[in-house]
């Protein structure tokens, strides 16, 4: 099963309409599946979305995650996603401290053609 690239593009556009996005990454079990990971493993979340926008500055973290989650179309994508929404500075810290974010950086899919 591949990823729904068309819906992923639409999702990033919806988020970008709300907050200009510098970087958007997709990780999670479905990405690992698409890259050929074996079935005998702990799956974890089906999708992990990491969005980096300096326009999150001053926006409460829960509001960021709630809005980004509401913009995600779980029906089109086949599963819900864990949302991680950070400013650039927060992202630098979380990349080192959160394994799920680090995995998305190292093995995930870039959702923007050219990260800012």
Biopython code that builds the backbone (N, CA, C, O; Angstrom):
import numpy as np
from Bio.PDB.StructureBuilder import StructureBuilder

atoms = [
    (1, "UNK", "N", (0.846, -1.174, 0.000)),
    (1, "UNK", "CA", (0.000, 0.000, 0.000)),
    (1, "UNK", "C", (0.894, 1.241, 0.000)),
    (1, "UNK", "O", (1.752, 1.389, 0.870)),
    (2, "UNK", "N", (0.697, 2.113, -0.954)),
    (2, "UNK", "CA", (1.479, 3.325, -1.044)),
    (2, "UNK", "C", (0.839, 4.461, -0.256)),
    (2, "UNK", "O", (-0.236, 4.316, 0.327)),
    (3, "UNK", "N", (1.515, 5.563, -0.259)),
    (3, "UNK", "CA", (1.005, 6.754, 0.410)),
    (3, "UNK", "C", (0.140, 7.549, -0.559)),
    (3, "UNK", "O", (0.372, 7.527, -1.768)),
    (4, "UNK", "N", (-0.836, 8.236, -0.040)),
    (4, "UNK", "CA", (-1.734, 9.056, -0.850)),
    (4, "UNK", "C", (-1.066, 10.423, -1.070)),
    (4, "UNK", "O", (-1.358, 11.387, -0.362)),
    (5, "UNK", "N", (-0.178, 10.489, -2.049)),
    (5, "UNK", "CA", (0.601, 11.705, -2.287)),
    (5, "UNK", "C", (-0.285, 12.908, -2.597)),
    (5, "UNK", "O", (-0.001, 14.025, -2.163)),
    (6, "UNK", "N", (-1.341, 12.678, -3.337)),
    (6, "UNK", "CA", (-2.227, 13.792, -3.700)),
    (6, "UNK", "C", (-2.865, 14.405, -2.457)),
    (6, "UNK", "O", (-2.913, 15.627, -2.321)),
    (7, "UNK", "N", (-3.354, 13.560, -1.553)),
    (7, "UNK", "CA", (-3.962, 14.072, -0.321)),
    (7, "UNK", "C", (-2.911, 14.713, 0.584)),
    (7, "UNK", "O", (-3.204, 15.691, 1.273)),
    (8, "UNK", "N", (-1.705, 14.180, 0.589)),
    (8, "UNK", "CA", (-0.636, 14.793, 1.391)),
    (8, "UNK", "C", (-0.329, 16.202, 0.896)),
    (8, "UNK", "O", (-0.112, 17.109, 1.700)),
    (9, "UNK", "N", (-0.309, 16.390, -0.415)),
    (9, "UNK", "CA", (-0.099, 17.731, -0.983)),
    (9, "UNK", "C", (-1.232, 18.661, -0.574)),
    (9, "UNK", "O", (-0.991, 19.812, -0.210)),
    (10, "UNK", "N", (-2.457, 18.173, -0.633)),
    (10, "UNK", "CA", (-3.608, 18.987, -0.244)),
    (10, "UNK", "C", (-3.548, 19.331, 1.243)),
    (10, "UNK", "O", (-3.886, 20.446, 1.641)),
    (11, "UNK", "N", (-3.120, 18.373, 2.057)),
    (11, "UNK", "CA", (-3.008, 18.613, 3.493)),
    (11, "UNK", "C", (-2.002, 19.730, 3.778)),
    (11, "UNK", "O", (-2.303, 20.665, 4.521)),
    (12, "UNK", "N", (-0.827, 19.634, 3.199)),
    (12, "UNK", "CA", (0.197, 20.662, 3.427)),
    (12, "UNK", "C", (-0.314, 22.022, 2.957)),
    (12, "UNK", "O", (-0.047, 23.034, 3.605)),
    (13, "UNK", "N", (-1.039, 22.063, 1.850)),
    (13, "UNK", "CA", (-1.607, 23.326, 1.360)),
    (13, "UNK", "C", (-2.606, 23.892, 2.370)),
    (13, "UNK", "O", (-2.638, 25.101, 2.598)),
    (14, "UNK", "N", (-3.422, 23.024, 2.976)),
    (14, "UNK", "CA", (-4.397, 23.493, 3.973)),
    (14, "UNK", "C", (-3.690, 24.080, 5.192)),
    (14, "UNK", "O", (-4.093, 25.125, 5.703)),
    (15, "UNK", "N", (-2.644, 23.413, 5.653)),
    (15, "UNK", "CA", (-1.898, 23.924, 6.802)),
    (15, "UNK", "C", (-1.193, 25.222, 6.416)),
    (15, "UNK", "O", (-1.191, 26.187, 7.181)),
    (16, "UNK", "N", (-0.599, 25.238, 5.234)),
    (16, "UNK", "CA", (0.139, 26.411, 4.767)),
    (16, "UNK", "C", (-0.780, 27.628, 4.608)),
    (16, "UNK", "O", (-0.329, 28.765, 4.748)),
    (17, "UNK", "N", (-2.046, 27.399, 4.321)),
    (17, "UNK", "CA", (-3.006, 28.500, 4.262)),
    (17, "UNK", "C", (-3.198, 29.143, 5.634)),
    (17, "UNK", "O", (-3.474, 30.338, 5.737)),
    (18, "UNK", "N", (-3.050, 28.346, 6.673)),
    (18, "UNK", "CA", (-3.235, 28.832, 8.041)),
    (18, "UNK", "C", (-1.941, 29.421, 8.609)),
    (18, "UNK", "O", (-1.943, 30.511, 9.181)),
    (19, "UNK", "N", (-0.838, 28.686, 8.444)),
    (19, "UNK", "CA", (0.478, 29.103, 8.929)),
    (19, "UNK", "C", (1.500, 28.806, 7.844)),
    (19, "UNK", "O", (1.615, 27.651, 7.433)),
    (20, "UNK", "N", (2.241, 29.785, 7.363)),
    (20, "UNK", "CA", (3.288, 29.482, 6.381)),
    (20, "UNK", "C", (4.274, 28.451, 6.946)),
    (20, "UNK", "O", (4.840, 28.642, 8.022)),
    (21, "UNK", "N", (4.465, 27.378, 6.216)),
    (21, "UNK", "CA", (5.240, 26.225, 6.689)),
    (21, "UNK", "C", (6.648, 26.262, 6.105)),
    (21, "UNK", "O", (6.827, 26.430, 4.899)),
    (22, "UNK", "N", (7.655, 26.102, 6.982)),
    (22, "UNK", "CA", (9.034, 25.997, 6.519)),
    (22, "UNK", "C", (9.405, 24.555, 6.170)),
    (22, "UNK", "O", (10.188, 24.299, 5.255)),
    (23, "UNK", "N", (8.823, 23.629, 6.919)),
    (23, "UNK", "CA", (9.160, 22.221, 6.691)),
    (23, "UNK", "C", (7.989, 21.359, 7.124)),
    (23, "UNK", "O", (7.322, 21.658, 8.114)),
    (24, "UNK", "N", (7.743, 20.295, 6.386)),
    (24, "UNK", "CA", (6.698, 19.329, 6.742)),
    (24, "UNK", "C", (7.240, 17.935, 6.462)),
    (24, "UNK", "O", (7.702, 17.641, 5.359)),
    (25, "UNK", "N", (7.175, 17.084, 7.476)),
    (25, "UNK", "CA", (7.700, 15.722, 7.371)),
    (25, "UNK", "C", (6.606, 14.724, 7.722)),
    (25, "UNK", "O", (5.730, 15.006, 8.540)),
    (26, "UNK", "N", (6.669, 13.564, 7.098)),
    (26, "UNK", "CA", (5.746, 12.481, 7.394)),
    (26, "UNK", "C", (6.540, 11.259, 7.813)),
    (26, "UNK", "O", (7.443, 10.811, 7.106)),
    (27, "UNK", "N", (6.189, 10.732, 8.970)),
    (27, "UNK", "CA", (6.798, 9.496, 9.453)),
    (27, "UNK", "C", (5.695, 8.552, 9.895)),
    (27, "UNK", "O", (4.526, 8.756, 9.570)),
    (28, "UNK", "N", (6.066, 7.531, 10.629)),
    (28, "UNK", "CA", (5.098, 6.584, 11.159)),
    (28, "UNK", "C", (5.153, 5.238, 10.454)),
    (28, "UNK", "O", (5.937, 5.023, 9.529)),
    (29, "UNK", "N", (4.296, 4.342, 10.921)),
    (29, "UNK", "CA", (4.299, 2.960, 10.445)),
    (29, "UNK", "C", (3.977, 2.850, 8.958)),
    (29, "UNK", "O", (4.561, 2.016, 8.266)),
    (30, "UNK", "N", (3.060, 3.677, 8.454)),
    (30, "UNK", "CA", (2.703, 3.589, 7.030)),
    (30, "UNK", "C", (3.874, 4.005, 6.138)),
    (30, "UNK", "O", (4.050, 3.465, 5.046)),
    (31, "UNK", "N", (4.670, 4.962, 6.605)),
    (31, "UNK", "CA", (5.863, 5.363, 5.846)),
    (31, "UNK", "C", (6.882, 4.232, 5.878)),
    (31, "UNK", "O", (7.495, 3.915, 4.858)),
    (32, "UNK", "N", (7.066, 3.619, 7.051)),
    (32, "UNK", "CA", (7.988, 2.483, 7.155)),
    (32, "UNK", "C", (7.528, 1.345, 6.243)),
    (32, "UNK", "O", (8.349, 0.710, 5.582)),
    (33, "UNK", "N", (6.202, 1.083, 6.202)),
    (33, "UNK", "CA", (5.654, 0.056, 5.305)),
    (33, "UNK", "C", (6.016, 0.373, 3.852)),
    (33, "UNK", "O", (6.478, -0.497, 3.114)),
    (34, "UNK", "N", (5.801, 1.629, 3.453)),
    (34, "UNK", "CA", (6.053, 2.041, 2.069)),
    (34, "UNK", "C", (7.533, 1.913, 1.712)),
    (34, "UNK", "O", (7.885, 1.754, 0.543)),
    (35, "UNK", "N", (8.395, 1.985, 2.726)),
    (35, "UNK", "CA", (9.833, 1.869, 2.487)),
    (35, "UNK", "C", (10.325, 0.433, 2.654)),
    (35, "UNK", "O", (11.529, 0.180, 2.621)),
    (36, "UNK", "N", (9.392, -0.509, 2.834)),
    (36, "UNK", "CA", (9.762, -1.922, 2.839)),
    (36, "UNK", "C", (10.081, -2.537, 4.181)),
    (36, "UNK", "O", (10.715, -3.591, 4.231)),
    (37, "UNK", "N", (9.663, -1.915, 5.277)),
    (37, "UNK", "CA", (9.926, -2.495, 6.596)),
    (37, "UNK", "C", (9.140, -3.788, 6.756)),
    (37, "UNK", "O", (8.030, -3.917, 6.241)),
    (38, "UNK", "N", (9.715, -4.732, 7.464)),
    (38, "UNK", "CA", (9.070, -6.019, 7.679)),
    (38, "UNK", "C", (7.867, -5.912, 8.600)),
    (38, "UNK", "O", (7.773, -4.971, 9.388)),
    (39, "UNK", "N", (6.940, -6.869, 8.510)),
    (39, "UNK", "CA", (5.721, -6.814, 9.316)),
    (39, "UNK", "C", (5.942, -7.124, 10.797)),
    (39, "UNK", "O", (5.131, -6.725, 11.633)),
    (40, "UNK", "N", (7.011, -7.820, 11.129)),
    (40, "UNK", "CA", (7.258, -8.215, 12.514)),
    (40, "UNK", "C", (8.011, -7.115, 13.256)),
    (40, "UNK", "O", (9.223, -7.193, 13.455)),
    (41, "UNK", "N", (7.259, -6.085, 13.662)),
    (41, "UNK", "CA", (7.857, -4.985, 14.412)),
    (41, "UNK", "C", (6.756, -4.284, 15.180)),
    (41, "UNK", "O", (5.575, -4.458, 14.880)),
    (42, "UNK", "N", (7.137, -3.497, 16.164)),
    (42, "UNK", "CA", (6.163, -2.653, 16.849)),
    (42, "UNK", "C", (5.800, -1.523, 15.906)),
    (42, "UNK", "O", (6.687, -0.791, 15.466)),
    (43, "UNK", "N", (4.539, -1.357, 15.583)),
    (43, "UNK", "CA", (4.130, -0.383, 14.568)),
    (43, "UNK", "C", (4.183, 1.053, 15.054)),
    (43, "UNK", "O", (4.648, 1.930, 14.327)),
    (44, "UNK", "N", (3.725, 1.307, 16.247)),
    (44, "UNK", "CA", (3.624, 2.692, 16.690)),
    (44, "UNK", "C", (2.521, 3.400, 15.916)),
    (44, "UNK", "O", (1.683, 2.741, 15.299)),
    (45, "UNK", "N", (2.504, 4.739, 15.939)),
    (45, "UNK", "CA", (1.441, 5.458, 15.229)),
    (45, "UNK", "C", (1.514, 5.214, 13.723)),
    (45, "UNK", "O", (2.597, 5.086, 13.153)),
    (46, "UNK", "N", (0.342, 5.152, 13.089)),
    (46, "UNK", "CA", (0.304, 4.915, 11.646)),
    (46, "UNK", "C", (0.966, 6.071, 10.886)),
    (46, "UNK", "O", (1.734, 5.849, 9.949)),
    (47, "UNK", "N", (0.663, 7.300, 11.297)),
    (47, "UNK", "CA", (1.286, 8.478, 10.689)),
    (47, "UNK", "C", (1.761, 9.415, 11.785)),
    (47, "UNK", "O", (1.107, 9.583, 12.814)),
    (48, "UNK", "N", (2.907, 10.018, 11.541)),
    (48, "UNK", "CA", (3.425, 11.089, 12.389)),
    (48, "UNK", "C", (3.707, 12.260, 11.458)),
    (48, "UNK", "O", (4.478, 12.138, 10.506)),
    (49, "UNK", "N", (3.075, 13.393, 11.741)),
    (49, "UNK", "CA", (3.278, 14.589, 10.931)),
    (49, "UNK", "C", (4.051, 15.598, 11.771)),
    (49, "UNK", "O", (3.657, 15.930, 12.889)),
    (50, "UNK", "N", (5.161, 16.080, 11.212)),
    (50, "UNK", "CA", (5.967, 17.104, 11.873)),
    (50, "UNK", "C", (5.906, 18.351, 10.995)),
    (50, "UNK", "O", (6.341, 18.336, 9.844)),
    (51, "UNK", "N", (5.364, 19.418, 11.549)),
    (51, "UNK", "CA", (5.241, 20.675, 10.820)),
    (51, "UNK", "C", (6.070, 21.728, 11.534)),
    (51, "UNK", "O", (5.969, 21.899, 12.748)),
    (52, "UNK", "N", (6.891, 22.430, 10.764)),
    (52, "UNK", "CA", (7.737, 23.490, 11.312)),
    (52, "UNK", "C", (7.306, 24.808, 10.686)),
    (52, "UNK", "O", (7.318, 24.972, 9.466)),
    (53, "UNK", "N", (6.925, 25.742, 11.551)),
    (53, "UNK", "CA", (6.532, 27.077, 11.096)),
    (53, "UNK", "C", (6.880, 28.078, 12.184)),
    (53, "UNK", "O", (6.473, 27.914, 13.335)),
    (54, "UNK", "N", (7.619, 29.100, 11.833)),
    (54, "UNK", "CA", (7.909, 30.142, 12.809)),
    (54, "UNK", "C", (6.657, 30.959, 13.134)),
    (54, "UNK", "O", (6.654, 31.740, 14.086)),
    (55, "UNK", "N", (5.608, 30.781, 12.354)),
    (55, "UNK", "CA", (4.335, 31.447, 12.635)),
    (55, "UNK", "C", (3.583, 30.773, 13.781)),
    (55, "UNK", "O", (2.535, 31.264, 14.200)),
    (56, "UNK", "N", (4.104, 29.656, 14.293)),
    (56, "UNK", "CA", (3.544, 29.039, 15.496)),
    (56, "UNK", "C", (3.935, 29.835, 16.740)),
    (56, "UNK", "O", (3.325, 29.667, 17.796)),
    (57, "UNK", "N", (4.937, 30.693, 16.626)),
    (57, "UNK", "CA", (5.397, 31.479, 17.771)),
    (57, "UNK", "C", (4.224, 32.267, 18.353)),
    (57, "UNK", "O", (3.570, 33.032, 17.644)),
    (58, "UNK", "N", (3.965, 32.079, 19.628)),
    (58, "UNK", "CA", (2.855, 32.759, 20.286)),
    (58, "UNK", "C", (1.540, 32.004, 20.225)),
    (58, "UNK", "O", (0.582, 32.383, 20.899)),
    (59, "UNK", "N", (1.474, 30.930, 19.422)),
    (59, "UNK", "CA", (0.261, 30.109, 19.334)),
    (59, "UNK", "C", (0.412, 28.954, 20.329)),
    (59, "UNK", "O", (1.388, 28.208, 20.253)),
    (60, "UNK", "N", (-0.525, 28.794, 21.252)),
    (60, "UNK", "CA", (-0.412, 27.680, 22.207)),
    (60, "UNK", "C", (-0.254, 26.338, 21.488)),
    (60, "UNK", "O", (-0.865, 26.098, 20.447)),
    (61, "UNK", "N", (0.579, 25.471, 22.066)),
    (61, "UNK", "CA", (0.900, 24.185, 21.453)),
    (61, "UNK", "C", (-0.363, 23.368, 21.174)),
    (61, "UNK", "O", (-0.491, 22.784, 20.098)),
    (62, "UNK", "N", (-1.292, 23.321, 22.125)),
    (62, "UNK", "CA", (-2.505, 22.526, 21.919)),
    (62, "UNK", "C", (-3.342, 23.060, 20.761)),
    (62, "UNK", "O", (-3.961, 22.280, 20.037)),
    (63, "UNK", "N", (-3.368, 24.375, 20.579)),
    (63, "UNK", "CA", (-4.111, 24.948, 19.455)),
    (63, "UNK", "C", (-3.472, 24.537, 18.129)),
    (63, "UNK", "O", (-4.168, 24.176, 17.180)),
    (64, "UNK", "N", (-2.150, 24.595, 18.074)),
    (64, "UNK", "CA", (-1.434, 24.177, 16.855)),
    (64, "UNK", "C", (-1.799, 22.750, 16.482)),
    (64, "UNK", "O", (-2.173, 22.460, 15.346)),
    (65, "UNK", "N", (-1.680, 21.860, 17.473)),
    (65, "UNK", "CA", (-1.897, 20.425, 17.242)),
    (65, "UNK", "C", (-3.358, 20.157, 16.901)),
    (65, "UNK", "O", (-3.651, 19.339, 16.029)),
    (66, "UNK", "N", (-4.277, 20.840, 17.581)),
    (66, "UNK", "CA", (-5.698, 20.652, 17.311)),
    (66, "UNK", "C", (-6.042, 21.075, 15.882)),
    (66, "UNK", "O", (-6.691, 20.327, 15.151)),
    (67, "UNK", "N", (-5.610, 22.266, 15.488)),
    (67, "UNK", "CA", (-5.941, 22.758, 14.151)),
    (67, "UNK", "C", (-5.283, 21.883, 13.084)),
    (67, "UNK", "O", (-5.934, 21.505, 12.110)),
    (68, "UNK", "N", (-4.009, 21.559, 13.255)),
    (68, "UNK", "CA", (-3.318, 20.705, 12.276)),
    (68, "UNK", "C", (-4.015, 19.343, 12.180)),
    (68, "UNK", "O", (-4.126, 18.776, 11.092)),
    (69, "UNK", "N", (-4.480, 18.823, 13.312)),
    (69, "UNK", "CA", (-5.189, 17.554, 13.316)),
    (69, "UNK", "C", (-6.544, 17.633, 12.630)),
    (69, "UNK", "O", (-6.955, 16.691, 11.952)),
    (70, "UNK", "N", (-7.239, 18.750, 12.803)),
    (70, "UNK", "CA", (-8.542, 18.927, 12.159)),
    (70, "UNK", "C", (-8.397, 19.042, 10.635)),
    (70, "UNK", "O", (-9.314, 18.691, 9.892)),
    (71, "UNK", "N", (-7.254, 19.530, 10.182)),
    (71, "UNK", "CA", (-7.020, 19.670, 8.744)),
    (71, "UNK", "C", (-6.629, 18.347, 8.083)),
    (71, "UNK", "O", (-6.702, 18.227, 6.860)),
    (72, "UNK", "N", (-6.216, 17.354, 8.874)),
    (72, "UNK", "CA", (-5.817, 16.030, 8.378)),
    (72, "UNK", "C", (-7.065, 15.236, 8.015)),
    (72, "UNK", "O", (-8.010, 15.184, 8.802)),
    (73, "UNK", "N", (-7.086, 14.625, 6.854)),
    (73, "UNK", "CA", (-8.226, 13.824, 6.414)),
    (73, "UNK", "C", (-7.912, 12.350, 6.644)),
    (73, "UNK", "O", (-7.340, 11.680, 5.784)),
    (74, "UNK", "N", (-8.296, 11.858, 7.819)),
    (74, "UNK", "CA", (-7.997, 10.473, 8.181)),
    (74, "UNK", "C", (-8.691, 9.481, 7.252)),
    (74, "UNK", "O", (-8.167, 8.395, 7.004)),
    (75, "UNK", "N", (-9.856, 9.841, 6.740)),
    (75, "UNK", "CA", (-10.561, 8.952, 5.811)),
    (75, "UNK", "C", (-9.750, 8.771, 4.530)),
    (75, "UNK", "O", (-9.551, 7.646, 4.071)),
    (76, "UNK", "N", (-9.285, 9.879, 3.955)),
    (76, "UNK", "CA", (-8.492, 9.808, 2.721)),
    (76, "UNK", "C", (-7.157, 9.103, 2.946)),
    (76, "UNK", "O", (-6.679, 8.379, 2.072)),
    (77, "UNK", "N", (-6.561, 9.312, 4.109)),
    (77, "UNK", "CA", (-5.239, 8.748, 4.388)),
    (77, "UNK", "C", (-5.316, 7.338, 4.978)),
    (77, "UNK", "O", (-4.311, 6.628, 5.011)),
    (78, "UNK", "N", (-6.491, 6.930, 5.441)),
    (78, "UNK", "CA", (-6.652, 5.583, 5.975)),
    (78, "UNK", "C", (-6.330, 5.442, 7.445)),
    (78, "UNK", "O", (-6.436, 4.346, 7.994)),
    (79, "UNK", "N", (-5.939, 6.526, 8.099)),
    (79, "UNK", "CA", (-5.636, 6.479, 9.534)),
    (79, "UNK", "C", (-5.414, 7.898, 10.043)),
    (79, "UNK", "O", (-5.114, 8.817, 9.280)),
    (80, "UNK", "N", (-5.570, 8.043, 11.338)),
    (80, "UNK", "CA", (-5.279, 9.320, 11.987)),
    (80, "UNK", "C", (-3.765, 9.530, 12.046)),
    (80, "UNK", "O", (-2.987, 8.623, 11.753)),
    (81, "UNK", "N", (-3.368, 10.731, 12.428)),
    (81, "UNK", "CA", (-1.944, 11.050, 12.528)),
    (81, "UNK", "C", (-1.654, 11.705, 13.869)),
    (81, "UNK", "O", (-2.480, 12.443, 14.407)),
    (82, "UNK", "N", (-0.476, 11.427, 14.398)),
    (82, "UNK", "CA", (0.030, 12.156, 15.561)),
    (82, "UNK", "C", (0.665, 13.435, 15.034)),
    (82, "UNK", "O", (1.533, 13.386, 14.163)),
    (83, "UNK", "N", (0.236, 14.579, 15.557)),
    (83, "UNK", "CA", (0.718, 15.863, 15.073)),
    (83, "UNK", "C", (1.807, 16.419, 15.981)),
    (83, "UNK", "O", (1.701, 16.371, 17.206)),
    (84, "UNK", "N", (2.840, 16.940, 15.366)),
    (84, "UNK", "CA", (3.928, 17.620, 16.057)),
    (84, "UNK", "C", (4.134, 18.944, 15.333)),
    (84, "UNK", "O", (4.575, 18.963, 14.184)),
    (85, "UNK", "N", (3.819, 20.048, 16.000)),
    (85, "UNK", "CA", (3.861, 21.370, 15.378)),
    (85, "UNK", "C", (4.811, 22.259, 16.167)),
    (85, "UNK", "O", (4.557, 22.583, 17.326)),
    (86, "UNK", "N", (5.906, 22.647, 15.527)),
    (86, "UNK", "CA", (6.961, 23.362, 16.231)),
    (86, "UNK", "C", (7.439, 24.584, 15.471)),
    (86, "UNK", "O", (7.354, 24.645, 14.244)),
    (87, "UNK", "N", (7.949, 25.567, 16.229)),
    (87, "UNK", "CA", (8.729, 26.634, 15.614)),
    (87, "UNK", "C", (10.080, 26.028, 15.246)),
    (87, "UNK", "O", (10.376, 24.900, 15.640)),
    (88, "UNK", "N", (10.896, 26.753, 14.505)),
    (88, "UNK", "CA", (12.225, 26.237, 14.121)),
    (88, "UNK", "C", (13.064, 25.900, 15.345)),
    (88, "UNK", "O", (13.707, 24.851, 15.389)),
    (89, "UNK", "N", (13.062, 26.782, 16.340)),
    (89, "UNK", "CA", (13.860, 26.541, 17.549)),
    (89, "UNK", "C", (13.349, 25.324, 18.307)),
    (89, "UNK", "O", (14.143, 24.507, 18.773)),
    (90, "UNK", "N", (12.033, 25.195, 18.435)),
    (90, "UNK", "CA", (11.461, 24.033, 19.115)),
    (90, "UNK", "C", (11.807, 22.758, 18.361)),
    (90, "UNK", "O", (12.138, 21.743, 18.973)),
    (91, "UNK", "N", (11.733, 22.806, 17.038)),
    (91, "UNK", "CA", (12.034, 21.648, 16.205)),
    (91, "UNK", "C", (13.466, 21.166, 16.434)),
    (91, "UNK", "O", (13.707, 19.963, 16.542)),
    (92, "UNK", "N", (14.415, 22.100, 16.508)),
    (92, "UNK", "CA", (15.815, 21.712, 16.733)),
    (92, "UNK", "C", (15.957, 20.948, 18.042)),
    (92, "UNK", "O", (16.700, 19.968, 18.106)),
    (93, "UNK", "N", (15.263, 21.377, 19.077)),
    (93, "UNK", "CA", (15.330, 20.678, 20.372)),
    (93, "UNK", "C", (14.613, 19.330, 20.311)),
    (93, "UNK", "O", (15.131, 18.327, 20.800)),
    (94, "UNK", "N", (13.429, 19.306, 19.715)),
    (94, "UNK", "CA", (12.634, 18.072, 19.681)),
    (94, "UNK", "C", (13.265, 17.005, 18.794)),
    (94, "UNK", "O", (13.122, 15.810, 19.054)),
    (95, "UNK", "N", (13.958, 17.436, 17.753)),
    (95, "UNK", "CA", (14.631, 16.473, 16.869)),
    (95, "UNK", "C", (15.632, 15.651, 17.662)),
    (95, "UNK", "O", (15.818, 14.465, 17.392)),
    (96, "UNK", "N", (16.272, 16.270, 18.629)),
    (96, "UNK", "CA", (17.255, 15.559, 19.450)),
    (96, "UNK", "C", (16.621, 14.788, 20.602)),
    (96, "UNK", "O", (17.154, 13.764, 21.030)),
    (97, "UNK", "N", (15.475, 15.276, 21.113)),
    (97, "UNK", "CA", (14.931, 14.672, 22.330)),
    (97, "UNK", "C", (13.774, 13.692, 22.103)),
    (97, "UNK", "O", (13.505, 12.856, 22.966)),
    (98, "UNK", "N", (13.094, 13.777, 20.973)),
    (98, "UNK", "CA", (11.960, 12.877, 20.721)),
    (98, "UNK", "C", (12.294, 11.885, 19.608)),
    (98, "UNK", "O", (12.486, 12.290, 18.462)),
    (99, "UNK", "N", (12.367, 10.590, 19.931)),
    (99, "UNK", "CA", (12.710, 9.595, 18.910)),
    (99, "UNK", "C", (11.776, 9.602, 17.702)),
    (99, "UNK", "O", (12.236, 9.394, 16.579)),
    (100, "UNK", "N", (10.473, 9.836, 17.901)),
    (100, "UNK", "CA", (9.531, 9.816, 16.786)),
    (100, "UNK", "C", (9.814, 10.967, 15.807)),
    (100, "UNK", "O", (9.649, 10.808, 14.597)),
    (101, "UNK", "N", (10.232, 12.103, 16.323)),
    (101, "UNK", "CA", (10.578, 13.241, 15.463)),
    (101, "UNK", "C", (11.901, 12.957, 14.754)),
    (101, "UNK", "O", (12.040, 13.229, 13.562)),
    (102, "UNK", "N", (12.858, 12.417, 15.480)),
    (102, "UNK", "CA", (14.155, 12.070, 14.882)),
    (102, "UNK", "C", (13.968, 11.052, 13.751)),
    (102, "UNK", "O", (14.608, 11.167, 12.705)),
    (103, "UNK", "N", (13.096, 10.057, 13.953)),
    (103, "UNK", "CA", (12.846, 9.059, 12.906)),
    (103, "UNK", "C", (12.266, 9.737, 11.671)),
    (103, "UNK", "O", (12.673, 9.436, 10.550)),
    (104, "UNK", "N", (11.318, 10.650, 11.870)),
    (104, "UNK", "CA", (10.708, 11.348, 10.733)),
    (104, "UNK", "C", (11.763, 12.137, 9.965)),
    (104, "UNK", "O", (11.722, 12.196, 8.736)),
    (105, "UNK", "N", (12.700, 12.740, 10.678)),
    (105, "UNK", "CA", (13.770, 13.502, 10.020)),
    (105, "UNK", "C", (14.689, 12.566, 9.243)),
    (105, "UNK", "O", (15.037, 12.845, 8.095)),
    (106, "UNK", "N", (15.082, 11.461, 9.864)),
    (106, "UNK", "CA", (16.087, 10.573, 9.271)),
    (106, "UNK", "C", (15.516, 9.617, 8.222)),
    (106, "UNK", "O", (16.212, 9.258, 7.272)),
    (107, "UNK", "N", (14.258, 9.202, 8.386)),
    (107, "UNK", "CA", (13.704, 8.163, 7.512)),
    (107, "UNK", "C", (12.374, 8.529, 6.860)),
    (107, "UNK", "O", (11.882, 7.809, 5.991)),
    (108, "UNK", "N", (11.803, 9.640, 7.279)),
    (108, "UNK", "CA", (10.479, 10.009, 6.801)),
    (108, "UNK", "C", (10.500, 10.623, 5.412)),
    (108, "UNK", "O", (11.511, 10.600, 4.711)),
    (109, "UNK", "N", (9.362, 11.166, 5.041)),
    (109, "UNK", "CA", (9.151, 11.754, 3.721)),
    (109, "UNK", "C", (9.006, 13.266, 3.874)),
    (109, "UNK", "O", (8.213, 13.742, 4.687)),
    (110, "UNK", "N", (9.769, 14.007, 3.096)),
    (110, "UNK", "CA", (9.619, 15.466, 3.047)),
    (110, "UNK", "C", (8.346, 15.772, 2.277)),
    (110, "UNK", "O", (8.168, 15.286, 1.160)),
    (111, "UNK", "N", (7.468, 16.562, 2.851)),
    (111, "UNK", "CA", (6.210, 16.880, 2.192)),
    (111, "UNK", "C", (6.261, 18.203, 1.418)),
    (111, "UNK", "O", (5.358, 18.497, 0.634)),
    (112, "UNK", "N", (7.295, 18.986, 1.632)),
    (112, "UNK", "CA", (7.494, 20.201, 0.846)),
    (112, "UNK", "C", (8.577, 19.924, -0.185)),
    (112, "UNK", "O", (9.582, 19.280, 0.117)),
    (113, "UNK", "N", (8.370, 20.407, -1.392)),
    (113, "UNK", "CA", (9.346, 20.176, -2.448)),
    (113, "UNK", "C", (10.725, 20.674, -2.029)),
    (113, "UNK", "O", (11.723, 19.981, -2.228)),
    (114, "UNK", "N", (10.784, 21.863, -1.453)),
    (114, "UNK", "CA", (12.044, 22.413, -0.974)),
    (114, "UNK", "C", (11.827, 23.002, 0.403)),
    (114, "UNK", "O", (11.231, 24.071, 0.530)),
    (115, "UNK", "N", (12.309, 22.312, 1.455)),
    (115, "UNK", "CA", (12.160, 22.873, 2.796)),
    (115, "UNK", "C", (12.798, 24.244, 2.876)),
    (115, "UNK", "O", (13.876, 24.470, 2.326)),
    (116, "UNK", "N", (12.133, 25.155, 3.558)),
    (116, "UNK", "CA", (12.643, 26.534, 3.689)),
    (116, "UNK", "C", (13.816, 26.586, 4.637)),
    (116, "UNK", "O", (14.373, 27.658, 4.871)),
]
sb = StructureBuilder()
sb.init_structure("model")
sb.init_model(0)
sb.init_chain("A")
sb.init_seg("    ")
for serial, (resi, resn, name, xyz) in enumerate(atoms, 1):
    if name == "N":
        sb.init_residue(resn, " ", resi, " ")
    sb.init_atom(name, np.array(xyz, "f"), 0.0, 1.0, " ", f" {name:<3s}", serial, name[0])
structure = sb.get_structure()
